[in-house]
Amino acid sequence: MLLASVESRYIDVVTSVFSTPIAFKAWFASAAALFAIVQVLTGARIFGKLGRAVPIAPPRVNKIHRWSGRIAILLTVPVAFHCIFILGFQTGDPRVLAHSLLGTFLYGVFAVKVFYVRDSDHPRWTVPLVGGTLFTMLVLLWSSSSLWYFTQVRFGF
């Protein structure tokens, strides 16, 4: 009963701005993907790569990296809520199955990344590897949902 009430309020709030809850999900996931691109670029700059492409000094690039990651993950929370509580784990279509499996592991990989960022007793290549894995998962999730929605259903709010 409580979940039905929360779901009803969620749909009312979402459809006050977007045409459907799925459109909301697609746009929020797209915003998260854009912040994930900022994550990759600033992460590469932190590790001494892309100095010309990302000409931001290390103290500032670290802040941008941290905040873009926070925003990216925060943008995925309502998307995950929609996927978990409204749609649920689905296996009827290969695209949807792949999306459900990737989504299941996303926050686990995020937790591993946060652990390695906070822990200094690991090889230097661990953080970029885990960060790259997290980025790849997010891009695959976006491709199997938002990109599919924008190209197969409709591009709009």
Sequence and secondary structure as in RCSB ss.txt:
>XXXX:A:sequence
MLLASVESRYIDVVTSVFSTPIAFKAWFASAAALFAIVQVLTGARIFGKLGRAVPIAPPRVNKIHRWSGRIAILL
TVPVAFHCIFILGFQTGDPRVLAHSLLGTFLYGVFAVKVFYVRDSDHPRWTVPLVGGTLFTMLVLLWSSSSLWYF
TQVRFGF
>XXXX:A:secstr
 HHHHHHHHHHHHHTTTSSSHHHHHHHHHHHHHHHHHHHHHHHHHHTT  TTTS   HHHHHHHHHHHHHHHHHH
HHHHHHIIIIII    SSHHHHHHHHHHHHHHHHHHHHHHHHH  SS TTHHHHHHHHHHHHHHHHHIIIIIHII
III S  
